[in-house]
């Protein structure tokens, strides 16, 4: 998964530059969670329901990313298509997104929300161009 954070604004960048290397301050940070809670969240996300129609949608996105489905957006511009393992990661991210939203099941909107971050780095031109290609694939593949 790749998430682009962009650059800080001028004031934040100046603060970073003036503050020096912040890695030395890592010991001052407090944990937001402990390993047991994180494991609980992972189990809870894995239990989020995925309907067969959503599996069909994910499979259609995977096929379109490979450029051999005749779907607009899946073409020679795609550097590498998504593997079955990429599909598993897409579903895991969609389940986590649904869990954070407080829902017991994943929706197509969850897949769409995480797809550019999960798939973008696998598509044409690197992360930024891949995110654009991911949006093209999302528009081309019909919703269930």
Secondary structure, 3 states (H helix, E strand, C coil): CCCCCCCCCHHHHHHHHHHCCHHHHHHHCCCCCCHHHHHHHHHHHHCCECCHHHHHHHHHHHHHHCCCCCCCCCCCCCCCCCCHHHHHHHHHHHHHHHHHCCCCECCHHHHHHHHHHHHHHHCCCHHHHHHHHHHHHHHHCCCC
